[in-house]
Amino acid sequence: MTADIVVTVLAALAMLVGIVGIVVPVLPGSATIAVAALVWAIVIGTGAGWSAFAAITVLVALGMAAGWVLTGRRLKERGIPNRSLLIGGVLAVVGFFVVPVVGLLLGFVAGLWAAEWKRLGDPRQAWDSSWAALKAAGIGILIEFSCAALALAVFTGTVIHHFVTTVPA
């Protein structure tokens, strides 16, 4: 096996971890995809590899930024403070260790709802506010995931191009 094949396989595996990390925030997400593309472009060393790296970096940066901006805007519109999100995040980490697999989500929802209940004083309003925050986070994840999927498509197309054009005749 050549270095091109080994690095391509490792980069693809890292990118898959990155795309899963967008949905499961315990794993690193979009940044992993960009770093894997950089390492791959350095080893491959072709113009197509560097062009793919540039396109992948733009796509993941666009996805991250759009997700953050749209999520932040929706949270601000609803008046949900960062403190509530922080409490939700802390309980998400606790939940991750207490209840395997689903504890992350359960902990976040429980922490966010409890913080909003304390802030608003009404459990129903707290649930409405928490639900709005969850929808906003979901939209951000969907946007980032979509951009990352496009980045992986660019990577796949460039890999196919690289190995088809470099096969000895």
C-alpha positions as CSV (number, residue, x, y, z in Angstrom):
1,M,0.0,0.0,0.0
2,T,1.2,3.5,-0.8
3,A,1.1,6.5,1.5
4,D,-1.6,8.0,-0.6
5,I,-4.0,5.1,0.1
6,V,-3.2,4.9,3.8
7,V,-3.6,8.6,4.3
8,T,-6.8,8.6,2.2
9,V,-8.3,5.8,4.3
10,L,-7.3,7.5,7.6
11,A,-8.6,10.9,6.4
12,A,-11.9,9.3,5.4
13,L,-12.3,7.6,8.8
14,A,-11.5,10.9,10.6
15,M,-14.0,12.7,8.5
16,L,-16.7,10.1,9.4
17,V,-15.9,10.6,13.0
18,G,-16.2,14.4,12.4
19,I,-19.6,14.1,10.8
20,V,-20.8,11.9,13.6
21,G,-19.4,14.4,16.0
22,I,-21.7,17.1,14.6
23,V,-24.7,15.1,15.8
24,V,-23.1,13.7,18.9
25,P,-21.3,16.7,20.4
26,V,-18.9,14.5,22.5
27,L,-16.8,13.8,19.5
28,P,-15.1,16.6,17.6
29,G,-17.0,17.7,14.5
30,S,-16.4,20.0,11.7
31,A,-12.9,20.9,12.8
32,T,-11.9,17.3,12.5
33,I,-13.1,17.2,8.9
34,A,-11.0,20.3,8.0
35,V,-7.9,18.9,9.8
36,A,-8.2,15.6,8.1
37,A,-8.6,17.3,4.7
38,L,-5.4,19.4,5.5
39,V,-3.4,16.3,6.3
40,W,-4.7,14.6,3.2
41,A,-3.8,17.5,1.0
42,I,-0.3,17.8,2.4
43,V,0.4,14.1,1.8
44,I,-1.3,14.0,-1.6
45,G,0.4,17.3,-2.6
46,T,-1.6,17.9,-5.8
47,G,-3.5,20.9,-7.0
48,A,-6.7,19.0,-6.8
49,G,-6.0,18.0,-3.2
50,W,-5.3,21.6,-2.2
51,S,-8.4,22.8,-4.1
52,A,-10.5,20.1,-2.3
53,F,-9.0,21.2,1.1
54,A,-10.0,24.8,0.3
55,A,-13.5,23.9,-0.6
56,I,-13.9,21.6,2.4
57,T,-12.6,24.3,4.7
58,V,-15.0,26.9,3.3
59,L,-18.0,24.4,3.6
60,V,-17.3,23.4,7.2
61,A,-16.6,27.0,8.2
62,L,-19.8,28.1,6.5
63,G,-21.8,25.3,8.3
64,M,-20.3,26.1,11.7
65,A,-20.9,29.9,11.3
66,A,-24.4,29.6,9.9
67,G,-25.4,27.1,12.7
68,W,-24.0,29.4,15.4
69,V,-25.6,32.6,14.0
70,L,-29.0,31.1,13.4
71,T,-29.1,29.3,16.7
72,G,-27.9,32.4,18.6
73,R,-30.4,34.6,16.8
74,R,-33.4,32.3,17.7
75,L,-32.2,32.0,21.3
76,K,-31.9,35.7,21.6
77,E,-35.4,36.2,20.1
78,R,-36.8,34.0,22.8
79,G,-34.8,35.6,25.5
80,I,-33.1,32.4,26.6
81,P,-30.0,33.3,28.5
82,N,-26.6,31.7,28.1
83,R,-26.8,30.7,31.8
84,S,-29.6,28.2,31.0
85,L,-27.7,26.7,28.2
86,L,-24.6,26.4,30.4
87,I,-26.6,24.6,33.0
88,G,-28.0,22.3,30.3
89,G,-24.5,21.6,29.1
90,V,-23.2,20.7,32.5
91,L,-26.1,18.3,33.1
92,A,-25.5,16.9,29.6
93,V,-22.0,15.9,30.6
94,V,-23.2,14.4,33.9
95,G,-26.0,12.6,32.0
96,F,-23.5,11.2,29.5
97,F,-21.8,9.4,32.3
98,V,-24.9,8.4,34.4
99,V,-27.1,7.1,31.5
100,P,-25.0,5.7,28.6
101,V,-26.0,6.7,25.1
102,V,-29.1,8.9,25.8
103,G,-27.8,10.6,28.9
104,L,-26.3,13.4,27.0
105,L,-29.6,14.5,25.5
106,L,-31.6,13.8,28.7
107,G,-29.2,15.7,30.8
108,F,-29.2,18.7,28.5
109,V,-33.0,18.8,28.3
110,A,-33.4,18.4,32.1
111,G,-30.8,21.0,32.9
112,L,-32.2,23.5,30.4
113,W,-35.7,23.0,31.6
114,A,-34.7,23.3,35.3
115,A,-32.8,26.5,34.6
116,E,-35.7,27.9,32.7
117,W,-38.2,26.9,35.4
118,K,-36.1,28.7,38.0
119,R,-35.9,31.8,35.8
120,L,-39.5,31.9,34.6
121,G,-41.2,30.4,37.7
122,D,-43.7,28.4,35.6
123,P,-43.0,24.8,34.4
124,R,-45.1,25.1,31.3
125,Q,-43.4,28.3,30.2
126,A,-40.1,26.7,31.0
127,W,-41.0,23.8,28.7
128,D,-42.0,26.1,25.9
129,S,-38.7,28.0,26.2
130,S,-36.7,24.8,26.4
131,W,-38.5,23.4,23.4
132,A,-37.6,26.6,21.4
133,A,-34.0,26.2,22.4
134,L,-33.9,22.6,21.4
135,K,-35.4,23.4,18.0
136,A,-32.9,26.2,17.5
137,A,-30.0,23.8,18.3
138,G,-31.5,21.2,16.0
139,I,-31.6,23.7,13.1
140,G,-28.0,24.6,13.8
141,I,-26.9,20.9,13.8
142,L,-28.9,20.3,10.6
143,I,-27.2,23.2,8.8
144,E,-23.7,22.2,10.0
145,F,-24.3,18.5,9.1
146,S,-25.5,19.5,5.6
147,C,-22.4,21.5,4.9
148,A,-20.2,18.7,6.3
149,A,-22.0,16.2,4.0
150,L,-21.2,18.5,1.0
151,A,-17.6,18.6,2.2
152,L,-17.4,14.8,2.3
153,A,-18.9,14.7,-1.2
154,V,-16.1,17.1,-2.4
155,F,-13.5,14.8,-0.7
156,T,-15.0,11.7,-2.2
157,G,-15.0,13.2,-5.7
158,T,-11.5,14.4,-5.4
159,V,-10.3,11.0,-4.1
160,I,-11.9,9.3,-7.1
161,H,-10.3,11.9,-9.4
162,H,-6.9,11.5,-7.7
163,F,-6.8,7.7,-7.9
164,V,-8.2,7.5,-11.5
165,T,-5.7,10.0,-12.8
166,T,-2.7,8.6,-11.0
167,V,-3.1,4.9,-11.9
168,P,-0.1,3.8,-14.0
169,A,-1.1,2.8,-17.5
